[in-house]
Amino acid sequence: MGATSVSFGQVSFTDLDFAKDVSLLTKLLELLFPALELMADEAASLGLEVNWQKTKVQALGRTEGVPLTVTVKDHEVAVAEEFVYLDSLIHSSVQSTSGINRHSAIAHAAMQSLDNQIWRSRVSTSTKLKLYNACILPIWVTLLGSLEDRCMEDRCF
């Protein structure tokens, strides 16, 4: 294999030109800068580049005194109050309320779409009930269970 591959045991990987998401966690903001710089240097040694415009820094919990941007390797990096990661809204308050609101809005939009496309259509009531029981009810049960778990973590009750 050429210089653009890496091997682990007997397996060789040649498509090394893309990494979608990376999360770095540190206890202190000051420790994050050298970690980001090291990540950028290691990525460069593999032919990868950090997209600094898409890179976000987030302070969790107490955010007093945290700047709006930070500079890493001569690049301005935004400090985000919230962002979506793996389909979950991550908020600096470390509570799930924002994520719950986001999922509720998505569910509401889906139900509105169903209202216009199915419930007000000429489809028979028995077919509508079958659709509801087979397709919609299981999603609601899963969604409500997920919301309940998140809410319990945040002590919403």
URSULKA-V891805 format. One record per run of one state. SS is the DSSP state (2 for helix, 1 for strand, 0 for the rest). FROM is the first residue (numbers start at 1). TO is the last residue. If there is no record, write none. Layout:
ss=[SS,SS]
from=[FROM,FROM]
to=[TO,TO]
//
This chain:
ss=[0,1,0,1,0,2,0,1,0,1,0,1,0,1,0,1,0,2,0,2,0]
from=[1,6,9,11,14,29,46,56,58,69,73,75,80,82,86,88,92,97,120,125,155]
to=[5,8,10,13,28,45,55,57,68,72,74,79,81,85,87,91,96,119,124,154,157]
//
